[in-house]
Amino acid sequence: MADPTPFGLDPNMEDPETLRTNLLNSLDQIIEQNQSSFGWKQFLQAILVSLASLFDGQQTFISVYTDAIPTWHCSTTTTTSCTTNSNICDLADSDWSWDSTSSTTIISDWSLQCSSSFIRGLPASSYFLGGVIGGLLLGTLADSSLGRKKLLLISCVTMSLASFITIFSPNVWVYSAVRFISGVGRSSISTCVLVLLMEKVGKKWRPRVGIMQFFFFTLGFLSLPLIAYLNRANSWRALYLCTSIPAVLYCLLLQFFVSESPRWLFMNGRKEEAVAILLKSAGQNYPSELKLLLVSSHEVEVDSSNVSDHPYKSMKDLFAKRWAMKRTLTVMVLGFGIGMVYYGMPLGVGNLGFNIYLSVMFNALLEIPSYPITCIILERWSRKFSVLGFCLVSGICGIVCAVVGQKGVRIGLELASFFCSRTAWNLISMFTVELFPTCVRNSATSLLRQSNVLSAVFSSMLVSVGSSNEFLSYGVFGLAIFFSGFFVGFLPDTRGGMLCDTMDEQERKENMTLR
């Protein structure tokens, strides 16, 4: 005879506190069993969620082409000593011309070639600064009132519409302001995508599904050289048009076809919706267990300490407990150091004197092998020592890249440093999801992301300065990731562990581990 109370759920025999604990445990077990076989429904959901990262990747690195200094040539009618090695700012306007149309980039369109490095780097820095501020303002809403899906939708709509409006910018100041709004919009995309993907599956599929977010981000990054090359004779505005329209259309798919995280729904008292989503994805696999979970859940109220309408409660919880604060600050330091290389290297390839289309494409292509490597590491080896190793190698390559003079060697070192930083970022992102419970998971991941994006604000400025002093860009990038890697020693390893849902559950788990 089948067990009438699978997973130990029996509302008639258990007190409310015990039942509450067992409900959370049984939800975790059902997700583990339900997702042990990854079917086409789960795969389609993962694809639809991950597509948001594709458009995020495009907007993140689009300034490599739209904000670049175009190539130029001396006028054939000039009588001066103009050469390609001349300083363009020391020449008369009649002595030189752009190789392409004057509207190819914002530099040539608005005659910013002789402006300060601050002005030239302002749009990119504004975008990343918007990402930092937006993350702090919006990131916690995914843990409180909005949930993962709604915040992802709001972020995608804001980013895509702002990208479209960018087309109509009349000057660099308006352009920077709209890029700031776009940055605010995209601030929560990667965190919501990663958390939404990993909360829907069990530990077996967590690394494989979580890596899809990074893969689609790379597809967006990789699509830029092709789109930019096809539009090389057109205005920079065409590049924003080609990337913003598909992003707007994607928002419709997100609204109607993507489901919310059942973990978040259950933690926020929306038990019927959580079970309905699990039933829909499970088909006929575990209907009796899921229905019993729903029946049992009516016998107990959700712990009010874990449900709050206050948008910043989850942020407060991250710093209220010593263990949570230590983890939060540690992952933020790691995110900042890794981001200095991850964003700085691609943004600064123009300073290496290499073909800008090929160099960006090589950086994007190098991200692809980092994904299977990440999956293998997460399934077989320690998270801590893997992050440390990749940070140290990336830092050494970045520092050496800043001091060697041979162009081919420098490109190779830049690619090696970028590859290691990409892999380190994959690892620390998925590591962070496992370090924190459901009630604060998106907020913690958002803080990691914001520290990472904050580094992009500084790295984009350093790239402008690095055109005259390369150690102030690549050398600083290498030092930042090298020393930040040692902070991973403050984190516990989470390999093979289950995701927790509440702060108390996470704390009990850590205390049991220490014993």
Salt bridges, closest charged atoms under 4 A:
GLU17 OE1 - ARG20 NH1 2.55
ASP28 OD1 - ARG263 NH2 2.29
GLU32 OE2 - ARG206 NH2 3.83
ASP56 OD1 - ARG186 NE 2.83
ASP56 OD2 - ARG449 NH2 3.66
ASP99 OD1 - HIS73 ND1 2.60
ASP109 OD2 - ARG237 NH2 3.41
ASP143 OD1 - ARG148 NH1 2.70
GLU199 OE2 - ARG148 NH2 2.69
GLU199 OE2 - ARG441 NH1 2.73
GLU272 OE2 - HIS298 NE2 3.62
GLU273 OE2 - ARG270 NE 2.88
ASP317 OD2 - LYS313 NZ 2.81
GLU367 OE1 - ARG422 NH1 3.00
GLU379 OE2 - ARG208 NE 2.96
GLU434 OE2 - ARG206 NH1 3.57
GLU434 OE2 - ARG383 NH2 3.06
GLU470 OE1 - ARG410 NH2 2.36
ASP501 OD1 - ARG263 NH1 3.15
GLU507 OE1 - LYS321 NZ 3.36
GLU510 OE1 - ARG327 NH2 2.91
